[in-house]
């Protein structure tokens, strides 16, 4: 596989990044169970295998993504042979001293080849260089591949929001402290 380079995205990259197929297939979902008894709220997530693969659409349109990149403090792009093949975007307005990865995608034909991990590590280094203490990434509860990737890279489940996305999907949050 050609070498992956990670660099800040430029506006000329945006059409390539927006054209990445952000949808994915999953055989698993993190299913939430909630119970409230005598003032005690219990939330449990469990990995549930689905009877067949489900195709999941990304909760943000290409237009919304492109418009949002101008408001991010960083958009990092993975490049192979001069061609953008993936990206992640970082904002800083959701929690103090926390770099927040709200969007991340890799070209469909190049997934599971280390590009997402390279982007994630570059995002962490960027956050350290800019004096953030924590990094958080958000994702849909059906994005089992991304859940496995961030957990493998030391991120821990740190929260959720029931109706976070415009399509009413649950957002899961995984975070880790930086050095």
Secondary structure as UniProt FT lines:
FT   STRAND          5..8
FT   HELIX           11..13
FT   HELIX           14..18
FT   STRAND          24..37
FT   TURN            38..39
FT   STRAND          40..56
FT   HELIX           62..69
FT   TURN            70..71
FT   STRAND          74..80
FT   TURN            81..82
FT   STRAND          83..91
FT   TURN            96..97
FT   STRAND          98..106
FT   HELIX           108..110
FT   TURN            111..112
FT   HELIX           115..129
FT   TURN            130..131
FT   STRAND          134..140
FT   TURN            141..142
FT   HELIX           144..152
FT   TURN            153..154
FT   STRAND          156..161
FT   TURN            162..163
FT   TURN            166..167
FT   STRAND          171..177
//
